[in-house]
Amino acid sequence: MHAKAVAACRAALTDAHRASLDAVVADETARQFVEVLRAVEVVDAPPSARPMRVVLMGRTMAGKSTLLAALTRGASDRIGVGAQRTSRDVCAASANDMPEVEIVDTPGVGAKDGAEDVALAMAEVPGADLILWVASNDSFQEETAQSLRAVAYQGKPVVVALNCRAQLVDDLDREDFLEDPDAVFEQHEGHFRTIRSHLSSQGVSPVAEVMLHAEAARQARTDAIAGSALRQASRVDALLGVLQGEFRERRRARRVLREADEVRTQAETVGNAIALVEQRVRETVHVGRGMREDQERRTARLVEACRQSLEDDVVRAVGGRQGWHQTVTDFGPQVANEWETEQVGLVAELDKALEERLTQLERAVNDECAGAQREWASAVLPDLKVEGIHDFRGLWKRQAAGLAVGMGGAVAAAWIGFSVGGPAGAVVGATASLLITPLRKKVQSIFTSKAKILEANRELLRTQITEILGDLERQTLGVVAEAIDRVRHDLAAGFARQATSEAAALQVADALAAQALVIATAVSALDRETVGCLLLSDGRPRLAASVRRVTRLPGVCMAVQVTEEALAEAWLFPPSSPELLSFGRAPSTGPSGAYAGPYVLGLTERVPKAICRRHQDTVVVTDAQVPDQVLAAWSATLSDHLGTQIGILDPSAKGSASA
């Protein structure tokens, strides 16, 4: 049953990933982000019948390989002798007396461990049933802490093994150790407290804490004389007891969670990638639209100013010839030649004015568009968010993992479908070349026809010159209007193409949001089936059949909505589960926050002291002794589950007084 649920989730994930890739590749704007999606993939499920996997993790020289040899009767060639990074690969072996438990050794994850080693170790986390975190009783590096928090973030159960590294080089060392073995285990509570704090920062707690001496346990296997005493003094049996208990009581439940988490981890990775591309596409469109509107305003002002300047040039050039007839003293045949010379000069002046003004407009449009692009290239969009996918984009989880979705500040502007400079120049230049020649022809036709009249009748030179030049001015202004209209039309067409590209890119963003919702829905269905399987494996078929909806924060808790009849059973007879289960009923009437009480009761095992329903949220007050980070994780889970803001507070806890 669970295998089918996992397969269905993986199939939905594969389809959503493929559909998202197709949508992004098909759009020019979104295509620039396609590598974000190509960098993630959906892999096939590993064999479900493999043994229970216990993965050893910790920094180099913490004693992982030594502990592996002690727990598995394995070879000792992986054990370090003081050098850094002895184990450079992953090694697995069956545990002593537990052939169905596989112990996996991994490279170190500390300050001096290479990034490749850390990646190899972290790659084993999704397929682990249990993480055996091996720490030594010396310094705890920040790089190691980051890896521990990353393991906790993935929701894996963690058993902490604190390895005491007292020297056992010779017989004298062994005699001192065996004389008072408890002495090497004293005053190490601070190390456990540090590890707990890093785990609780992700809302989880260790499954168990064991202090041992890995080297003593290893030597016990080969020391025929003191082997029994070394084994007892090493406390390795306490760790074996924890592993045996996990295998005996929870192996089936751990396997269910492991198989769910393997596909869930991929779903989160792919979902985050899709959300990131969606965010970037929307940001690009937002910037592109703002830049386009800015450029439209700027170019409109430039074109209008050019129109006014051209009209002024025409009026000034033509008006300067209004008194030309007064300069004529000889009205003989040569007046036609003089008029031809004057008209050629006027045409050249108008020709030059039109060409210069349109050339200036071309440069000004390009400069303004480039200036707008520079300004919008550094646009900061603090309020632009992509909302809607619970669990993948929950605020608490983003903060915990440091995986905030988005571009983190400055947004690189991409002018969609309309590059700066080129189109504007082409529009203006083409307009100038197309309209100057018709202008010259119109002007020449006017003056040529009037010159013939002048030859026939000198008197027209005095009486009709104003009318002739007036006709010229009107027709020339018409040519100017045509030029400006052409510029406006072609610029508007370019901006319209950009707007069309923006709309197409937003459709891609909407399609990505839809695919992310498909993934979230598939994960939600998987979580529901996972809880049902956990309840069935615990012998609770009736309670399993009553599950209606589940919101899971892996490794932290599961909020389970059940029927009214099943809720009383869950309260009176709480089921056993590796992850904390909290039950509640479906909201019927009134604010959904009012239904938070039963869930908090299941999480804390204490009746809430108060529930305060406010306008936008609900605050549940408890006196449970729980770290603030765990309360925050529970609050985030219930907020998603109930669809309203839920805050679980312990006023007596440090840092909660103001809340």
N, C-alpha and C positions, 0 to 999 in steps of 0.2 A: 504494500500500500504506500509506504513512504518512498520506495524506489520510483513508483509511478509519479508521485508528487514532485520529486526531485527532477525526474526526466521532463515533466511538463514545464517546470520552471526554467530548466536549461533550454528547452526548445523555444519558449517565449523570449528568453534572453537572446538566443541566436537570431531569431527573426527580427527582433527590435534593433539589434546591432546592425544587421544587414540592411534593413530599411533605412536606418539613420545614415549609414554610409552612402546609400544610393541617393538619398535626398541631398546630402551635402555635396557630393560629386557633381550633381546635375546643376547646381547653382554657382554662378561665377563668384558671388560675394562669399558664400559659405565655404567654397572650395579651399580657400586659404587656410582653413582650420581642419582639413580632412586628416592630417597626420595625428591629431589628437585622438581621433577614433581608430585610426589604423594601429596606434600604439597599444591598444587593448584588444584582447581576443577572448573568445569563449572556447575552453578546452573540454575535451571529453571527460566523463566521470572516471575516476580511478576504480579499480576492482573493489566491490563492496565487501568481499569476503576476506579481505586482508586482516591481519591480526590487529589487536588494539595497539595503537602507536603512541609511545611515550617519547617525546622529543626533548633531548638534553640541550639547554641553552645557557649562556652566560659568557662572561668575558674570557679571553685567553688566560690560561694558567689558573683558572678557578678550580680545576679538578674534574672537568667533564669526562675526559677520556679515562682517567683513573677510576671514576665512578662507573663508567661503562664496563671496564674490565672487572670490577668487583661485582656488578649486577648480572653479568652475562657469561662470566668465565671466558671473556674474549682475550685476544692478543694484547700485549702491552706495548706494541711498537708505536702506538699513537700517543703514548703518554709523554708529556713534556719533561725536559730536564733543565729548565731554566730559560730556554730560548723562547722567543715570542712566536706565536702562530704555528704551533706544531701540527695541529689538525687543519688541513686545507680542503677537506672534502666532507661528504656525508657518509656515515657508516652506520649500519644497522645490524643488530644481533638479538636473538631471543633471550628473554630474562631467565634467570635461574629458576627452575621448577615451575615456570609459567611459559610454556612454548607458545601460547596464544597472545603473549604480550611481547611486542617488539620495541627495543630500546634503540633510539636513533641519536647518534652523536653528530654534532654540527660544529662548524668553525666558530671562532670567538666573535663577540659583538662589542668589543671594548674600544678604547681610544686608539690603540695601535693596530687594531685589526683592519685590514683593507676593506674598502667598500664592496668588493666582490665577495669577500668572506661573509660580510653582513648580509648581503643579498642572498647568498646560498642558504644561510641559516634561516632567514625570514621566509624563504620560499617553502620551508618545511612546516611552517605554522598552520596554514589552512588545512593540511591533511592530518593534523595531530588530534588525537583524542585527549591528550593531556600534555601540558608543558611542565617539564621538570627543570625549574630554574636553579642552576647551581651557582651559588655565590660563595666567596671566600671571606674569612674573617679579617679582611684588611680593607683597603680603600674601596669606595664605590664611585666609579667614574660617571660623569654626566652622559657620555656617549653610551655607556651600558644602560643607564637609566632611560635614555630615549628608546632603546630597543625594548626594554621591559614594558614601557608605556605603550609601545606599538603592539606588543603581544596582547596586553590587556585590552587595548582598543578593539582588537579582532574578536574579543569575547572568549578567548580560550581559557579553560580552567588551569590554574597554576599551582603546582606544589613547589614550595620553596625548600631547597636543601642547602643549608649553610655548612660549608665544608671548612672544618678547622685544619689548619695547615701546619700543625706542630711537626717538627722534623722527626722522621723515623729512619735515619740513615743506617744506624748500626744497632748492635745489641743493647748498648747502654741507653740509647734513645728509647728503644722499645721497653726496657725495664722501667725507666722513669715514667713512661706513658701508662703502662699497666699497673704501676704502683698507685697512681692516683689519676685515673682516666677522666674523672669529672672536672679536674682542674683546667683542662684545655677548653672546656665548654662553658666556662663561667663568663659572666659579664659581656654577653654578646646580644643582649636584647635590643640594643641600639641598632644593630644591623637589620634585624627583623623589622623594627619599627620603620627604618628607612625604606625597605622594600615594600612594606604595607602602604606607606604614604604614596609611593609611585603607582601602585596598583589602584589605590582608592581614588587617585586623581582621574582615573578612567571609570570610576564607579564600581569597581570589582574588589573582591577580597580573596586571599589565597585559600585554596581548598584545604591545605595542611602546611604546617611548618615543621621541619625536621632538622636537627643539628647532628652532624656525623663527622667521622674522620675517614675519608675515602681511601687514603693510602693504607690505613690500618686494615680496612676491609679487604683491600686488594691483597695485601701481604698475608692475610689470614688464610687465603686459598692455598698457599704454597708452604707455609710454615707448619711443619708437622708437629713441632713441640708446643709453640705458643699460639697456634692457629685459632683454637677455640676461644682463648682469652682475648686475642686481638679482635675477633669478630664481635664478641659481646661488648668489648670496650668501644668499638667503632660506632655502635648504634645503627649500623646499616639495617638491622632487622626491623627497626622502627619504620624506615623508609619502605622496605619490602612489604611490611604490613599495610602501609597506606596503598601501595600499588595493588596488592592482593585484594584489599577491600574495594578499591575502584573497579577492579576486574570482576570480582564476584558479584557486587551489588549494582554496578552501574554500566557495565560494558555495553549492554544493548542500548541503553539511553545515550551513552556517550557516542555510540556509533550513529544513532539517529541524528544527533546534533552535529557530529562531524560531517556527515554526508550533506546535511542541510547547509552547514557553514561553507563547505567547499563551493557550492554553486552560489550561495549568498554572497561570498566574498567577490566572486566574479561579477555578480549582479551589481554590487556596490561600485566596483571599479568601472564597469561599463556605464552604469547610471550616472556616476560622477562625470565621466568623459562626455556623455551626451549633454548633461546639464551645463558643463563648461562650454561646449561648442554653442549650445543654445544661447548662453549668456553672451558669448563673444559676438555672435551674429547680431543679437539685439543691440549690443553696445555699438557695433559697427554701423548698423542702420540708424541708431539714434544720433550718432555723431555725423554720419553722412547726411541725414535729413536736416539737422541743424545747420551744417555747413552749406548745404544746397540752398536753404531758405535765406541764409546770410548772403550767399553769393547772388541770389536772385534780387535781393534788395539792393545790393551794391551795384550790380550791373544795370539794374533799372535806372538808378540815379545817373550812372555814367552815360547811358544811351540818351536819356532825356537831356542831359547837359550837352551832349554832342548835337542833338537835334537843334537846340536853341542856338548853339554856336554856328551851325551850318546856315540856319535861317538868317542870322545876323550877317554872316559872310555874304550871302546872296543879296540881301537888301543893301548892304554897304557897297558891293561891287556894281550892282545895277544902278543904284542911286548915284554913284559917282559919274555915271554917263548921262544923267538927266540934263545936264547943261552942255552936252557936247556940241549941239547944233550952234551954240553961241560962239564957239571957237572957229566955225567955218566962215571964211571970208570970200571964198570963190565957189560959186554954185555951178561951176562948169562941170564937164564930164569927169574931171578928176575926183569929184566928191565921192563917187562910188568906190573908187580905189581907197580913198581915205576911210570911208565907212567900213570897207572890208578889213582894213588893217585894224581898225578899232574893235570890230567884232571878234577878230582872231585873238586879240589881247584879252577881251572880256571872257571868251570861252576858255582861254588858257588859265585865266585867274580863277574862274569858277571850277575848272578841272582840278587845279592845284589845291584849292581850298577843300574840295570834296575828298580828294585823295589824302591830304594831310590830316583832315579831321577824322576820317575813318581809320587811318593808320594809328593816330593817337588813341582812338577808341579801342583798337585792337590791343595796343600795349597796356592801356589802363585796365581793360577787362581782365587781361592775363595777370597783371600785377595784383588786382583786387582779389581775383580767385586764388592766386598763390598765397596772398596774405591771409585770406580766410582759412585756407588749408593749414597754414602754419599755426594759426591761433587755435583751430579746432583739433589739431593733432595732439595737443596737450590737455584736452578737455578731461576733467575729472568728474566722474559720475557717481557720487556717493549714495544716491538714492535709487539707482537703477538696480533692481533685484529680480531674480527669477524665483518665483514661489511655487510651492505646491507639492513637492515630493517629500512625504514624510520618510523618516529613517535615513534616506540618502542625504538629505540636505538639512536635517534638524540642527538647530543652532548649537545645542549642547554637544552633539557629535562632531560638528565642524570645529568647535573650539578645542575639543579633546584631542582631535587628530591633527590639528593644524592644517586642515585641508579646505580652507575657505574657497568657495567657488567664485570665480570671477577673475578680473585682470589685475586686481590689487592696486588701483590708482590710475595712472595715466593710460589713456586709451589711444592706440595708434589709429589715426583716422584713415579710412579708405573711402575715397569718393566713388560711389557705386556707379559703374557703367558710363562714366563721363570724366575723363582725365582732365586735370587742370591745364589750361593754356592752349592746347592744340585745337579743340573744337571752337573756342571763342575766336582765335586768330583766323581759322579757316572760314568761319562765318563772315567776319568783318572783311577779310581780304577778298573773298569771293564777291561780296556785295559791291565793293569798290570797283573791281574789274568789270562786273556786269553792268553797272549803272553809269559809269563815267562816259563810256562810248555813246549810249543813247542820249545822254545829256548833251554831248557835243553835237550830235546830229540834230537834235531838236533846236538848239540855239542857232546852228548854222542855217537851218531851214527858215527860221523866222527872219533872220537878217538878210538872207539871200532874196527872199520874196520882197521884203521891204526895199532892198537896194534897187530892184527893178522898177519899183514904183517911183523911187527918187529920181531915177534917170528920166522918167516920163514927166515928172511934175516936181519942180524944185520946191514949190510951196508946201508940199507934204513934209519936207524936212523940218519946217518950223511948226506945223500944226499937229503932226501925228507922232513925233518922236517920243512923247510921253506915253502915248498909247502903245507904241511898239515895245518900249522897255517894260511897260506894265505887263504886257502879255508874256514877255520873256521872264519876268520875275515870278509870275504865277506858275508858269510851266516849270521853271527851275525849282521852285519850292515844292511843286508836285513830285519832281524827281527826288528831292531830298526826303520827302515824306515816304516815298516808295523805298528808298534806301534804309531809312530808319525802321520802317515796318518789316522789311526783310531781316534786318538784324534782330529785331525783337522776336520775330517768328522763329528764326533758326535757334536763337538762344533758348526760347521757350521749349522748342522741340528737344533740345539737348537736356534741359532740366526735366522735361517730362519722361525722357528715357531713363534718367536717373531715378525719378519717383517710381517708375515701373519696376526697376531693379530692386528698389527698396521694398516694394510690396512683395516681390517674389522672394526676397531674402526672409522677410517676416513670415511668409508661408512656410519656409523651411524651418524657421525657429518654432513655429506652431507644430509642425510635424515632429520635430525633435521632442517637444514637450509631450506630445501624445505618446511617443515611443517610451519616454521615461515613465509615463504613467502606466504603460503596459508592463514595464519591468516591476514597478512598485506593486501593481496588482498581482503579478505572478509571485512576487516575494511574500505578499500578504497571504495568498492562498497556500504557499509552502509553509509559512509559519503556523497557519491554522492546522494543516495536516501534521506538522511536526509535533504540536502540542497533543493532538489526538493520538499519535503513536506513542508519545511518552506516557500518556494516561493508560493506553492499552497495555503497554509493557509493565505498568504498575498494577495491572489487574483491575482497572476502573473503566469498563466499557460503557457504562451508563453515563458517567461524567464525560467521557470522550465524545459520546454522541451528542451531548448538549452544547458543545463549543460552537459559538457563532462567529466570533471575530477575535483576532489575536494581534497585539502590537508587541514586537520583541526588540529589545536592545541586547544583542548577544553578549552573554557572560554576565549580564546585570540582572535582568528580570524579564518576565513575560506577563503582560496584562491580558487576561483572558475573560472575554464576555461570554457568559453562559445564561441558560434559561433561569427563571425565578426558582423553579423546583430544584435545579442542580446547585444553586448557590448555597443553600443551606447545607447540602451534603459536603460541598467543598470546604465550608467553614468548620463543620463538626469533625470531618475526617479528611484533613489536608493530605493530598497525594504526595508521594515522594518523587523528587525530580532533581537532577543535577543543577538545573537553573531554577531560580526563585519564581514560583508561579503565584500570581495574585488574581483573584476572581472578583467579578462584579456583574451587575445586571445591566441590561440595555436601557438607556435613558428613554423615558416615556413622555413625561410632561415636566415642564419647568426647566431651569438651567441645567445643562449636562454636568457642570461642575459639582452639582449637589450629589452626584453619584460617585464622587471620588472616595468617600469614606470607606466603603468596603475594600477597595483596592489598597488603600493605605494600611488598613488593618491587616491585610494579607502580607504586605511588604514588611511591616514593622513588628507584627504579632502583638501590637499594643493598640488599644482603642484610642483614636484621635482625641486630643483634649478639646479641640474646637475646630469648627469648619466655618469659615467666613466667606460668604459669596458676595463679591463686589461686582461693579458694573462690567468690567472687562476680564476679570479673573476670579479664581477661587483659591483661598489660602487654607491649607490644612495644617493645624498645629499639633505636633507630637512631642513626646518626651523620650522617644527612643534614642538610645545612645548610638547614633550613626554618623559617620563623617559627613561633613557638608557636601563633599563632591558626590557621595552616593545619593544623598537627598536630591541633589541637582539632577542626577541621572534618572532617578525615579520620577521626579517632577516632569522632565522632558518626555519620558515614556508615556505617562498618564496624559500629558497635554496633547500628544499625538493621538492617543487612544480615544480620548473623550472629545477631541476637537475644540478644546478651549484651554486657556492658560491655567495650569494647575501649579501651585507652589507648595511644597512640603517643607515646613520649617520647624526647627527646634530652637526656640528662643534662648534656651540655656546654653546652647553650643556656642563656641567661640566664633565671632564674626556674624552671628545671626541677630544680634540685638537690634540693629537698625531696621532690619526687615520686619 
